[in-house]
Amino acid sequence: MDSTLEWFGATTFRLKAKGLTIFLDTWLERPSVLPKFLSVEEVAEADYIFISHAHFDHLPGADRLAIKTGAIVIANYEALRLLRAAGVPEKQLLPASGGERIPLFTKAKRDAATNGKGLIAPGPPGAPPSPDTSLADLAVHVWPSLHCLMPGKSHSDIPEIMDTGLVYTGAASAYACTVDINRGMEYGLLRLEEHVPAEEMDEGMRSFAEYIGDRQTNIFSSCDGGQLMFNVIIGDKAVLWNAHLGAYDGIMRGMEPKPDVIIMGIAGRANLNGRPFEGSAAQFAVEQVKWLGTPSRVIWCLHDQSCIKPFKVDTKPAEELVEKETGSQVLTMQYATSYQLFR
């Protein structure tokens, strides 16, 4: 059976393989100025939802999708805390912090186990029944990852268009790390209306402020909760989804199986082992590709239109450098279009 991938903007994808439908992030319904290609109401089925982290452009929609479809959500503890509070049943929440290997099953097999039919995996008393691992259709290996860092010392230093070929050196402070991202989110971006007078806001800012103001519909946290990446094992193939431009090189070097395809965040300043990377986003992308054994395909994410700076990411330098320095080919995906994942 074919494995297909669709992209709906930012880091949100729908993966279909071996009878399973998996959402990678769930930011389908976005601020009003951004294009929308699929609403939560239009989603007919989902077996699993993987969440990279709990920020505003990754987690919203996961609660409604999970409740609507019965999908199991695999995410960090911060994301699951919010989903639990939003009414997602506990049996659909599977916490991960990295290092987990998780078998994935069709709904028919999960329902059979719930009803006491078929092979059931051993487990503690009172735990929700699960099919025996020998019945797994796919698997996912969850790994710790890192959120990207932002260039400069403040949001005012962020360019309107981010150049993946621009080399960054040095750091804004001796302790530059993802603490700055979460503090900037809590006290800066999520308080935009406090910092920018209404008459100075453009249409994008207004739509963003309206979006983040509706915390009942759009659940998210100022804290990422710990970035995760997911290596989905599909038979003898694998696809790795790393939604931000950050990584621990030791984890990527040692990852088995190596992915045949990598979906990679390409925005921001790269974050290597918790420190600002000395170089460009393009150079960091090349490093990731090499650490992972040169996957046949590279797919960008988090590079398209935004309602706040950076409004877009210029991926051309990254594409050219990856294809020049490695044997990987970059696949440029169009919105809401189904692509064969493996060649």
C-alpha positions, 0 to 999 in steps of 0.5 A, spaced: 500 500 500 502 506 498 504 511 503 502 518 502 504 525 505 500 532 505 502 538 507 497 544 510 502 549 512 507 550 517 509 544 520 502 540 519 502 534 515 497 528 514 501 521 513 497 515 510 500 508 510 498 501 511 491 503 513 493 508 518 492 516 518 496 520 522 496 527 523 503 531 524 501 537 528 494 540 527 494 547 526 489 547 520 485 553 523 489 559 523 489 566 524 484 569 519 489 572 514 492 565 513 490 561 507 486 554 510 486 548 506 482 543 511 478 544 517 477 540 523 470 539 521 472 536 514 477 531 517 473 524 517 478 520 520 485 520 524 488 514 528 494 518 531 496 525 532 503 526 533 505 533 536 512 536 536 510 541 542 505 545 545 506 552 542 500 556 538 502 554 531 503 546 532 498 544 538 491 548 536 486 543 533 489 537 537 483 537 542 477 537 537 480 532 532 482 527 537 475 528 540 472 527 533 475 521 531 478 518 537 485 518 535 490 517 540 495 523 541 502 522 542 505 528 545 509 531 551 506 532 558 505 540 557 501 538 551 497 533 554 496 537 560 492 542 555 488 536 551 486 533 558 483 540 560 480 540 554 476 534 554 480 529 551 479 522 554 485 519 558 485 513 554 487 517 548 493 521 551 500 517 550 505 521 554 512 521 551 519 525 552 523 522 547 526 515 547 520 511 546 518 506 541 511 505 540 507 500 536 501 503 532 495 499 530 488 500 526 482 502 529 479 495 528 485 492 532 484 497 537 477 496 538 478 489 538 483 489 544 478 494 547 472 488 547 477 483 549 478 480 542 484 478 539 491 478 542 492 483 547 498 485 550 500 484 557 499 490 562 498 492 569 491 491 572 486 497 570 490 499 564 486 500 557 487 494 553 492 494 547 493 489 541 499 485 542 505 488 539 506 482 534 499 485 530 502 492 529 501 496 523 507 501 523 511 503 529 514 510 531 520 512 535 520 518 539 526 522 540 528 529 544 529 535 539 530 542 540 526 548 538 530 553 533 532 560 536 531 567 533 536 571 531 538 578 534 536 580 541 529 582 540 523 580 536 525 587 532 531 584 530 527 578 526 527 580 518 521 580 514 524 574 510 529 569 513 534 568 509 537 560 510 543 562 507 545 567 512 551 566 517 550 567 524 555 567 529 556 569 536 550 569 541 545 574 544 548 572 551 552 567 554 546 563 556 542 564 549 537 558 549 530 555 548 528 559 555 529 565 551 523 562 546 518 561 552 519 567 555 519 571 549 512 567 547 509 569 554 511 576 555 512 578 548 508 575 542 502 573 546 502 580 549 502 583 542 496 588 544 499 590 550 506 592 546 503 595 540 498 600 539 491 598 535 493 604 530 500 601 529 497 594 528 497 591 521 492 586 518 496 580 520 498 583 527 490 584 528 489 577 526 494 574 530 492 578 536 485 575 535 487 568 534 491 568 540 486 571 544 481 565 543 484 560 548 478 556 549 478 554 541 485 555 540 489 551 546 496 552 546 502 554 551 507 559 552 512 553 554 514 548 548 514 543 553 520 539 550 521 539 543 520 532 540 521 529 533 518 522 530 521 517 526 515 513 523 517 506 521 513 503 515 515 496 513 523 497 511 522 504 510 522 510 515 520 518 515 523 522 520 519 529 522 523 534 526 518 540 526 524 545 528 531 547 526 534 544 532 537 537 534 542 533 538 547 531 533 548 525 538 541 522 537 541 523 530 548 520 528 546 514 532 538 513 530 536 507 527 533 505 523 536 511 518 530 515 515 529 514 507 525 521 508 526 527 513 521 533 514 525 538 517 523 545 520 528 550 516 526 557 520 530 561 525 537 560 527 539 553 528 539 550 535 545 545 536 545 541 542 542 547 546 547 552 543 546 557 537 549 554 531 555 557 528 553 558 521 547 558 516 540 554 516 542 551 510 549 549 513 545 546 519 540 542 514 546 539 511 549 537 517 542 534 519 542 530 512 549 527 513 548 525 521 542 521 518 545 517 513 543 522 507 536 520 506 533 520 499 529 526 500 528 532 504 522 536 505 522 543 508 516 545 513 515 552 517 517 556 511 511 558 508 507 565 509 506 567 516 502 573 519 508 576 523 515 576 522 518 573 519 513 573 514 516 567 509 523 563 509 527 563 503 529 556 502 533 556 496 540 557 499 538 551 503 535 547 497 542 548 493 546 547 499 543 540 501 543 538 493 550 540 492 553 537 498 549 531 499 546 526 495 539 528 498 534 531 493 529 536 496 521 535 495 518 542 494 510 540 496 504 544 495 499 545 499 493 540 500 496 535 495 498 528 496 505 526 494 508 519 494 512 519 500 517 513 498 520 513 491 
